[in-house]
Amino acid sequence: MDTLLKLAAGVALVAPALLASAQAQETVPTQEGTITRLLSAAEIRPEWFAPSFLAQVPFETIAGQLSGIRTSYGAFVRLETLEGRPLAVYERGTLIVTLASLDAQGRLTGFGAVPGPAQAPAAQTPATPAPAPSPSTAAEKESAADRLKSLFATDPVDTARFSPDFLAQVSAAELTTLFATLKAQYGALKRVEVRVGWRLIFEKGELDVTSFAVDAQGLISSLLLRPVVPETTFATPEEARAAFAALPGQVSLLVQEVGAPATQTSPAARIDLNGGRLLAVGSAFKLAILGELQAQVGRGLRAWTDEIELADADKSLPSGTLQDSPAGTRFTLRDLADRMIRDSDNTATDLLLRAVGRAGVEARLGQSAMPSTREVFALKNPANIELLRAYRSAGLNREARRAVLAQAGSAPLPGVDLFARNRTTAQDVEWFVSARRLCALMADVAALPETRLNPGVATPGEFRSVSYKGGSEIGVLNLTTQVTTQAGTTWCVSATWNAPYPLDEGQFVSLYAGVLRLLR
């Protein structure tokens, strides 16, 4: 579980930069031309959008978001296809178009996009280098730096500076708590440095701003922060293995070539430190739910566009924001999957678990009587101590455990402050998965766009593709990444650390980043 108030590696304040939809007819054959016109135009026009679209998202907001894309990615180059979806190629990156629906007049009734691979497929990359950023881009970056300085200098944070779309993903209350936690951890902001993105220099540490955009009204529509950790460099895989082995507590590290058969002279695993050991992995277990959902869609049992209705009984605790949505709200399976992986949204996770059923997910995890996130939180609630005792007493009795979980599903949840006290809580109530199984789970879903929304520790520009999911709570850390190098080799790197006390996340992330550097 990526609990509230955690600033885990690569996971911070994120709101979709561009996502709007409306009930519409199926996409018409002119989709490619419509997308190209929209993304390449120096100035977009209101008549390109259906009234139903503009009723949901004002034209000025759309224009501002598209302008923000151009600022971040540079000029539009061309439209390609990636895994059946349109891929917009820009000077400095790509976007996967997840939705582009048109009415009978060819007007957009829905449009959505998420960050794609850092580079287009190598064979299709233009030989000419992208032009250097124009002075206006530099000026915009300086302006953004001023906005960031003002934002972090205000205490408490002024949530009125964030767009409605952002606040729909991260509530004002969550923002206030998160910024207060950041200030307590990092101290006051000293300055903002303009780099590829921006670096926030605080009294007690640094944060990188890897995404920042404002809409046409000047409200923040996208913000992504990532901790700056000391750079670790390993000369050999053996040196990396030794560094992880030296960590206190229980540790596993698996670096494995994906799809390569293991032989005596050429083992598929480049590093295997306790790769088969079952350890608590937090939200990384959600890869199994995504895999089961993908399988059911592939068998025709479900469609990504199927909708499921939120009930009060489904609501879990953060991370995520879906618990703040009113009961009766309907969400597509695709939207829930995005939230589960990108935001580690626990309520979205439990909704999907209800939709696909536990049997298939348990089989993928190699477990039985697997809890939902809500059930885990309930069992960790000190007010439900008798339930926790019953859960522990059930031991390996599958039916007894399932009976306890059924009770936990309706038991009261704790306050989120329970997980902000910097101490472990009922660590035996978790999801226990080996690094070897996590790599298999990741390989199964790595091609899905959901796993590419958040690169985690990896720097996307250093690899052809990056798929990531991690998990954490106090005393538990997991990072699982599948990367394809520029040379075309695909690797999985999964590392887990468990201990009965708070862990040094910065140290763990630094070591993990060092392993990724070995693979470039």
C-alpha positions as CSV (number, residue, x, y, z in Angstrom):
1,M,0.0,0.0,0.0
2,D,1.3,3.4,-0.9
3,T,-0.2,5.1,2.2
4,L,-1.3,8.7,2.3
5,L,1.5,11.2,3.1
6,K,4.1,8.9,1.4
7,L,6.4,10.5,-1.2
8,A,7.6,7.2,-2.6
9,A,9.9,7.0,-5.5
10,G,8.4,8.6,-8.5
11,V,5.0,8.8,-6.9
12,A,3.7,12.2,-5.8
13,L,1.2,14.8,-6.7
14,V,-0.1,13.8,-10.1
15,A,-3.2,14.9,-12.0
16,P,-3.9,14.0,-15.6
17,A,-2.7,16.8,-17.9
18,L,-5.3,16.0,-20.5
19,L,-8.3,13.8,-20.1
20,A,-11.9,14.5,-21.0
21,S,-14.7,12.3,-22.3
22,A,-18.3,12.3,-23.2
23,Q,-20.9,9.8,-24.4
24,A,-20.3,9.4,-28.1
25,Q,-20.6,7.3,-31.1
26,E,-17.7,5.0,-32.1
27,T,-14.6,6.5,-33.7
28,V,-15.0,7.2,-37.4
29,P,-12.3,6.5,-40.0
30,T,-11.1,10.2,-39.9
31,Q,-9.6,9.7,-36.4
32,E,-6.0,9.9,-37.6
33,G,-6.5,13.1,-39.4
34,T,-8.5,14.6,-36.6
35,I,-5.8,13.8,-34.0
36,T,-3.0,15.1,-36.3
37,R,-4.9,18.4,-36.9
38,L,-5.5,18.8,-33.1
39,L,-2.0,18.2,-32.0
40,S,-0.1,19.9,-34.8
41,A,-2.2,23.1,-35.0
42,A,-0.6,26.3,-33.8
43,E,-4.1,27.4,-32.7
44,I,-7.0,25.1,-32.2
45,R,-10.7,26.1,-32.9
46,P,-13.8,25.6,-30.9
47,E,-15.7,24.1,-33.9
48,W,-13.4,21.1,-33.8
49,F,-15.2,19.9,-30.6
50,A,-18.8,18.7,-30.1
51,P,-21.0,20.8,-27.8
52,S,-21.2,17.8,-25.4
53,F,-17.4,17.8,-25.1
54,L,-17.3,21.6,-24.4
55,A,-20.1,21.3,-21.9
56,Q,-17.7,19.1,-19.8
57,V,-14.4,20.8,-20.4
58,P,-14.3,24.6,-21.4
59,F,-12.5,25.4,-24.6
60,E,-10.1,27.6,-22.7
61,T,-9.0,24.7,-20.5
62,I,-8.5,22.4,-23.5
63,A,-6.4,25.1,-25.3
64,G,-4.3,25.6,-22.1
65,Q,-3.7,21.9,-21.7
66,L,-2.6,21.5,-25.3
67,S,-0.3,24.5,-24.9
68,G,1.2,22.9,-21.8
69,I,1.9,19.7,-23.9
70,R,3.8,21.7,-26.5
71,T,5.8,23.4,-23.7
72,S,6.8,20.1,-22.2
73,Y,7.2,18.0,-25.4
74,G,8.1,20.5,-28.1
75,A,6.6,20.5,-31.6
76,F,4.4,17.7,-32.9
77,V,6.3,15.6,-35.4
78,R,4.0,12.8,-36.6
79,L,1.4,10.2,-35.6
80,E,2.3,6.5,-35.3
81,T,0.7,3.4,-33.8
82,L,1.8,1.7,-30.6
83,E,0.1,-1.6,-29.5
84,G,-3.1,-0.6,-31.4
85,R,-3.3,2.9,-30.0
86,P,-2.3,6.2,-31.8
87,L,1.1,7.4,-30.7
88,A,1.8,11.1,-31.0
89,V,5.5,11.7,-31.5
90,Y,6.9,15.1,-30.4
91,E,10.4,16.6,-30.4
92,R,11.0,15.6,-26.8
93,G,8.7,12.6,-26.1
94,T,5.5,10.8,-27.0
95,L,1.9,10.6,-25.9
96,I,-0.4,7.6,-26.2
97,V,-3.8,8.7,-27.3
98,T,-6.2,6.6,-25.1
99,L,-9.4,8.2,-26.4
100,A,-10.4,10.1,-29.6
101,S,-14.1,9.7,-30.4
102,L,-15.9,11.7,-33.1
103,D,-19.5,12.5,-33.9
104,A,-21.1,12.2,-37.3
105,Q,-19.7,15.7,-38.2
106,G,-16.2,14.6,-37.3
107,R,-16.1,16.7,-34.2
108,L,-14.3,15.4,-31.1
109,T,-16.7,14.1,-28.4
110,G,-13.9,12.8,-26.2
111,F,-10.1,12.9,-26.1
112,G,-7.6,11.6,-23.7
113,A,-3.8,11.0,-23.7
114,V,-1.1,9.7,-21.3
115,P,2.7,9.9,-21.5
116,G,4.2,7.4,-23.8
117,P,7.7,6.0,-24.3
118,A,10.4,8.6,-24.0
119,Q,11.3,7.9,-27.7
120,A,9.5,6.6,-30.7
121,P,10.5,3.1,-31.9
122,A,14.1,3.3,-33.0
123,A,13.5,2.3,-36.6
124,Q,11.1,5.2,-36.9
125,T,13.0,7.9,-35.1
126,P,14.0,10.7,-37.5
127,A,17.7,11.1,-38.1
128,T,17.7,14.9,-37.7
129,P,18.0,16.1,-34.1
130,A,15.3,18.0,-32.5
131,P,15.9,21.8,-32.5
132,A,17.0,23.4,-29.3
133,P,14.3,25.0,-27.1
134,S,13.3,28.5,-28.2
135,P,13.9,31.5,-26.0
136,S,10.1,31.5,-25.3
137,T,10.4,28.0,-23.8
138,A,13.2,29.1,-21.5
139,A,11.1,32.1,-20.5
140,E,8.2,29.8,-19.7
141,K,10.4,27.6,-17.6
142,E,11.6,30.6,-15.6
143,S,8.0,31.7,-15.2
144,A,7.1,28.2,-14.0
145,A,10.0,28.4,-11.5
146,D,8.5,31.6,-10.1
147,R,5.1,29.9,-9.7
148,L,6.7,26.9,-7.9
149,K,8.6,29.2,-5.6
150,S,5.4,31.0,-4.7
151,L,3.5,27.8,-4.3
152,F,5.9,26.2,-1.9
153,A,6.5,29.4,0.0
154,T,2.9,29.6,1.1
155,D,2.0,27.9,4.3
156,P,-0.5,26.3,4.4
157,V,-0.5,25.6,0.6
158,D,-3.0,27.6,-1.4
159,T,-5.2,24.9,-2.9
160,A,-7.0,27.6,-5.0
161,R,-4.0,27.5,-7.3
162,F,-4.9,24.1,-8.5
163,S,-7.3,23.4,-11.3
164,P,-10.6,21.6,-10.8
165,D,-9.3,18.6,-12.8
166,F,-6.3,18.3,-10.5
167,L,-8.4,18.6,-7.3
168,A,-10.7,15.9,-8.7
169,Q,-7.7,13.6,-8.5
170,V,-6.0,14.9,-5.3
171,S,-8.4,16.6,-2.9
172,A,-7.7,20.0,-1.3
173,A,-7.5,18.2,2.1
174,E,-4.9,15.7,0.8
175,L,-2.9,18.5,-0.8
176,T,-2.8,20.4,2.5
177,T,-1.7,17.4,4.4
178,L,0.9,16.4,1.8
179,F,2.5,19.9,1.6
180,A,2.6,20.1,5.4
181,T,4.4,16.7,5.5
182,L,6.8,17.9,2.8
183,K,7.6,21.0,4.8
184,A,8.2,18.9,8.0
185,Q,10.5,16.6,6.1
186,Y,12.4,19.0,3.9
187,G,12.1,22.4,5.7
188,A,11.6,25.7,4.0
189,L,12.2,26.2,0.3
190,K,15.4,28.1,-0.5
191,R,15.4,28.3,-4.3
192,V,14.2,26.7,-7.5
193,E,16.7,25.7,-10.1
194,V,15.7,25.4,-13.8
195,R,17.0,22.2,-15.4
196,V,15.4,19.7,-17.8
197,G,12.5,20.2,-15.4
198,W,13.0,22.0,-12.1
199,R,14.7,21.2,-8.8
200,L,13.4,22.5,-5.5
201,I,16.2,23.2,-3.0
202,F,14.9,23.0,0.6
203,E,16.8,23.4,3.9
204,K,17.0,19.6,4.4
205,G,16.8,18.1,1.0
206,E,15.9,18.4,-2.7
207,L,13.0,17.4,-4.9
208,D,12.8,17.2,-8.7
209,V,9.7,18.5,-10.4
210,T,9.4,16.2,-13.4
211,S,6.1,17.6,-14.6
212,F,4.5,21.0,-14.2
213,A,1.7,22.6,-16.2
214,V,-1.0,25.2,-15.8
215,D,-4.2,25.6,-17.7
216,A,-5.5,28.7,-19.6
217,Q,-6.7,30.2,-16.3
218,G,-3.2,29.9,-14.8
219,L,-4.2,27.1,-12.5
220,I,-1.9,24.1,-11.9
221,S,-3.1,21.1,-13.9
222,S,-0.1,18.8,-13.5
223,L,2.5,18.4,-10.8
224,L,4.9,15.5,-10.3
225,L,7.6,15.5,-7.7
226,R,10.4,13.0,-7.2
227,P,13.0,12.8,-4.4
228,V,16.6,13.5,-5.3
229,V,18.7,10.7,-4.0
230,P,22.5,10.4,-3.9
231,E,23.8,8.7,-7.1
232,T,25.1,5.2,-6.6
233,T,27.2,3.6,-9.3
234,F,28.2,-0.1,-9.3
235,A,31.1,-1.5,-11.3
236,T,29.7,-5.0,-11.4
237,P,26.5,-6.9,-10.7
238,E,28.3,-8.6,-7.8
239,E,28.9,-5.2,-6.2
240,A,25.2,-4.4,-6.5
241,R,24.2,-7.7,-5.0
242,A,26.6,-7.1,-2.0
243,A,25.2,-3.7,-1.4
244,F,21.6,-5.0,-1.2
245,A,22.7,-8.0,0.9
246,A,24.2,-5.6,3.4
247,L,20.9,-3.9,4.2
248,P,19.4,-4.9,7.6
249,G,16.2,-6.9,7.7
250,Q,15.0,-9.1,4.9
251,V,16.0,-8.2,1.3
252,S,15.5,-9.6,-2.1
253,L,16.9,-8.4,-5.5
254,L,16.3,-10.1,-8.9
255,V,17.7,-8.7,-12.1
256,Q,16.5,-11.0,-14.9
257,E,16.5,-10.9,-18.7
258,V,12.9,-11.2,-19.8
259,G,12.2,-14.1,-22.2
260,A,15.7,-15.5,-22.1
261,P,16.1,-19.2,-21.3
262,A,18.4,-20.0,-18.5
263,T,21.4,-22.2,-19.2
264,Q,24.4,-23.2,-17.2
265,T,26.6,-20.9,-19.2
266,S,24.1,-18.1,-19.6
267,P,21.8,-17.7,-16.6
268,A,18.7,-15.5,-17.3
269,A,19.1,-13.9,-13.9
270,R,22.0,-11.5,-13.8
271,I,21.5,-11.0,-10.0
272,D,19.5,-13.3,-7.8
273,L,19.5,-12.4,-4.1
274,N,16.7,-14.3,-2.4
275,G,14.6,-14.0,-5.6
276,G,12.3,-16.8,-4.5
277,R,11.7,-15.5,-1.0
278,L,8.2,-14.4,-0.1
279,L,8.3,-10.9,1.3
280,A,5.6,-8.2,1.9
281,V,5.4,-6.0,-1.2
282,G,2.5,-3.6,-0.6
283,S,0.8,-2.3,-3.6
284,A,3.0,-4.3,-6.0
285,F,0.4,-7.1,-5.7
286,K,-1.9,-5.0,-7.9
287,L,0.0,-6.3,-10.9
288,A,-1.9,-9.5,-10.4
289,I,-5.3,-7.7,-10.6
290,L,-4.2,-6.0,-13.7
291,G,-3.1,-9.3,-15.2
292,E,-6.4,-11.0,-14.4
293,L,-8.3,-8.1,-15.9
294,Q,-6.3,-8.2,-19.1
295,A,-6.9,-11.9,-19.3
296,Q,-10.6,-11.6,-18.9
297,V,-10.7,-8.9,-21.5
298,G,-8.7,-11.1,-23.8
299,R,-11.2,-14.0,-23.3
300,G,-14.1,-11.7,-24.1
301,L,-15.6,-11.8,-20.6
302,R,-15.1,-8.1,-20.1
303,A,-14.3,-5.0,-22.1
304,W,-12.1,-2.1,-21.0
305,T,-15.1,0.2,-21.6
306,D,-17.3,-1.8,-19.2
307,E,-18.5,0.3,-16.2
308,I,-18.8,-0.6,-12.6
309,E,-20.6,1.4,-9.9
310,L,-19.0,2.5,-6.7
311,A,-20.7,1.5,-3.5
312,D,-19.9,2.8,0.0
313,A,-18.8,-0.7,0.9
314,D,-16.1,-0.5,-1.7
315,K,-14.4,2.6,-0.3
316,S,-10.9,2.1,1.1
317,L,-8.3,4.5,2.4
318,P,-5.7,6.5,0.4
319,S,-3.5,6.4,-1.6
320,G,-5.8,7.6,-4.3
321,T,-8.9,9.7,-4.3
322,L,-11.8,7.5,-5.4
323,Q,-12.8,7.1,-1.8
324,D,-14.0,10.7,-1.9
325,S,-16.4,10.0,-4.9
326,P,-20.1,9.7,-4.1
327,A,-21.6,6.2,-4.0
328,G,-23.3,5.4,-7.3
329,T,-20.6,7.0,-9.4
330,R,-19.7,4.8,-12.4
331,F,-16.2,4.2,-13.7
332,T,-14.9,2.3,-16.7
333,L,-12.5,-0.6,-16.1
334,R,-9.8,1.2,-18.0
335,D,-10.1,4.3,-15.8
336,L,-10.0,2.1,-12.7
337,A,-6.9,0.3,-14.0
338,D,-5.2,3.6,-14.7
339,R,-5.9,4.8,-11.2
340,M,-4.8,1.5,-9.6
341,I,-1.4,1.6,-11.2
342,R,-0.7,5.3,-11.7
343,D,-2.0,6.6,-8.4
344,S,-2.0,3.2,-6.5
345,D,-5.7,4.1,-5.8
346,N,-6.9,1.5,-3.2
347,T,-10.6,2.0,-3.8
348,A,-10.1,1.5,-7.5
349,T,-8.1,-1.6,-6.7
350,D,-10.9,-3.1,-4.6
351,L,-13.5,-2.2,-7.3
352,L,-11.5,-4.1,-9.9
353,L,-11.0,-7.0,-7.5
354,R,-14.7,-7.2,-7.1
355,A,-15.2,-7.1,-10.9
356,V,-12.7,-9.8,-11.8
357,G,-13.1,-12.0,-8.7
358,R,-10.5,-13.2,-6.2
359,A,-9.9,-16.7,-7.6
360,G,-7.9,-15.7,-10.7
361,V,-5.9,-13.0,-8.8
362,E,-5.1,-15.5,-6.0
363,A,-3.9,-18.0,-8.6
364,R,-1.6,-15.4,-10.1
365,L,-0.2,-14.5,-6.7
366,G,0.1,-18.2,-5.7
367,Q,-2.0,-17.4,-2.6
368,S,-5.4,-18.2,-1.1
369,A,-7.6,-16.1,1.1
370,M,-6.0,-12.9,-0.2
371,P,-7.3,-9.7,1.4
372,S,-8.6,-6.6,-0.3
373,T,-7.0,-3.2,0.6
374,R,-10.0,-2.3,2.7
375,E,-9.7,-5.6,4.6
376,V,-6.1,-5.0,5.2
377,F,-6.7,-1.5,6.6
378,A,-9.5,-2.9,8.8
379,L,-7.3,-5.6,10.2
380,K,-4.6,-3.0,11.0
381,N,-7.2,-0.9,12.9
382,P,-6.5,-1.1,16.6
383,A,-10.3,-0.9,17.2
384,N,-10.6,-4.3,15.4
385,I,-8.0,-6.1,17.5
386,E,-10.3,-9.2,17.9
387,L,-10.5,-9.5,14.2
388,L,-6.8,-9.4,13.9
389,R,-6.4,-12.1,16.5
390,A,-8.9,-14.3,14.7
391,Y,-7.0,-13.7,11.4
392,R,-3.8,-14.7,13.0
393,S,-5.4,-17.7,14.7
394,A,-6.7,-19.0,11.4
395,G,-3.2,-19.6,10.2
396,L,-3.2,-21.6,7.0
397,N,-6.8,-22.5,7.3
398,R,-8.1,-21.0,4.1
399,E,-11.8,-21.1,5.0
400,A,-11.2,-19.7,8.4
401,R,-9.2,-16.8,7.0
402,R,-11.9,-16.1,4.4
403,A,-14.5,-15.9,7.1
404,V,-12.4,-13.3,9.0
405,L,-11.9,-11.3,5.8
406,A,-15.6,-11.3,5.2
407,Q,-16.1,-9.7,8.6
408,A,-13.2,-7.3,8.0
409,G,-14.9,-6.1,4.8
410,S,-17.6,-4.4,6.8
411,A,-15.5,-3.5,9.9
412,P,-14.6,0.2,10.6
413,L,-11.6,1.6,9.0
414,P,-8.9,3.5,11.0
415,G,-8.1,7.1,10.5
416,V,-5.3,7.8,8.0
417,D,-3.2,9.3,10.8
418,L,-2.5,5.7,12.0
419,F,-0.2,5.3,9.0
420,A,1.5,8.7,9.5
421,R,3.1,7.8,12.9
422,N,6.3,6.4,11.4
423,R,5.9,3.0,13.0
424,T,5.0,-0.4,11.6
425,T,1.4,-1.8,11.9
426,A,0.5,-5.5,11.9
427,Q,3.1,-6.4,9.3
428,D,1.8,-9.9,9.0
429,V,-1.3,-8.4,7.3
430,E,0.1,-7.9,3.9
431,W,0.6,-9.4,0.4
432,F,3.6,-11.7,0.3
433,V,5.1,-12.2,-3.1
434,S,8.6,-13.2,-4.4
435,A,10.6,-11.1,-6.7
436,R,10.6,-14.0,-9.2
437,R,6.8,-13.9,-9.3
438,L,6.6,-10.1,-9.5
439,C,8.8,-10.2,-12.6
440,A,6.5,-12.8,-14.2
441,L,3.5,-10.6,-13.3
442,M,5.1,-7.5,-14.7
443,A,6.1,-9.3,-17.9
444,D,2.4,-10.2,-18.4
445,V,1.2,-6.6,-18.3
446,A,4.3,-4.5,-19.3
447,A,2.8,-3.7,-22.7
448,L,-0.3,-2.1,-21.2
449,P,-0.3,1.7,-21.0
450,E,-1.2,1.6,-17.3
451,T,2.2,0.3,-16.4
452,R,3.9,3.1,-18.3
453,L,2.1,6.0,-16.7
454,N,4.6,6.3,-13.9
455,P,8.3,5.3,-14.6
456,G,9.2,5.0,-10.9
457,V,13.0,5.3,-10.3
458,A,14.0,4.8,-14.0
459,T,14.8,7.7,-16.2
460,P,12.6,7.1,-19.3
461,G,15.0,8.7,-21.7
462,E,17.6,6.2,-20.9
463,F,15.5,3.2,-22.1
464,R,13.2,2.4,-25.0
465,S,10.4,1.6,-22.7
466,V,9.8,1.5,-18.9
467,S,7.0,-0.3,-17.1
468,Y,6.8,0.1,-13.3
469,K,4.8,-0.7,-10.1
470,G,6.0,-0.4,-6.6
471,G,4.6,-0.7,-3.1
472,S,5.2,0.6,0.4
473,E,4.1,1.0,3.9
474,I,6.2,1.6,7.0
475,G,8.7,-1.3,7.1
476,V,7.9,-2.4,3.6
477,L,9.4,-1.3,0.3
478,N,9.1,-2.9,-3.2
479,L,10.2,-1.5,-6.6
480,T,9.5,-3.6,-9.7
481,T,10.5,-2.3,-13.1
482,Q,10.7,-3.8,-16.6
483,V,13.0,-1.9,-19.0
484,T,14.0,-2.4,-22.6
485,T,17.4,-1.0,-23.3
486,Q,18.3,1.1,-26.4
487,A,20.1,-2.1,-27.6
488,G,16.8,-4.0,-27.4
489,T,17.4,-6.2,-24.3
490,T,14.5,-6.4,-21.9
491,W,15.2,-6.7,-18.1
492,C,13.1,-7.0,-15.0
493,V,14.5,-5.5,-11.8
494,S,12.5,-6.3,-8.6
495,A,13.8,-5.4,-5.2
496,T,12.0,-5.8,-1.8
497,W,13.0,-4.7,1.7
498,N,11.2,-5.6,4.9
499,A,12.0,-4.7,8.5
500,P,10.1,-4.1,11.7
501,Y,11.0,-0.4,11.7
502,P,10.9,2.6,9.3
503,L,13.2,2.0,6.3
504,D,15.7,4.4,4.6
505,E,13.8,4.9,1.4
506,G,16.4,7.2,0.0
507,Q,19.1,4.6,0.4
508,F,17.0,1.9,-1.1
509,V,16.0,4.0,-4.1
510,S,19.7,5.1,-4.7
511,L,20.8,1.5,-4.7
512,Y,18.0,0.5,-7.1
513,A,18.9,3.4,-9.4
514,G,22.5,2.1,-9.4
515,V,21.3,-1.3,-10.6
516,L,19.3,0.3,-13.4
517,R,22.4,2.2,-14.5
518,L,24.2,-1.2,-14.9
519,L,21.6,-2.2,-17.6
520,R,21.7,0.9,-19.8
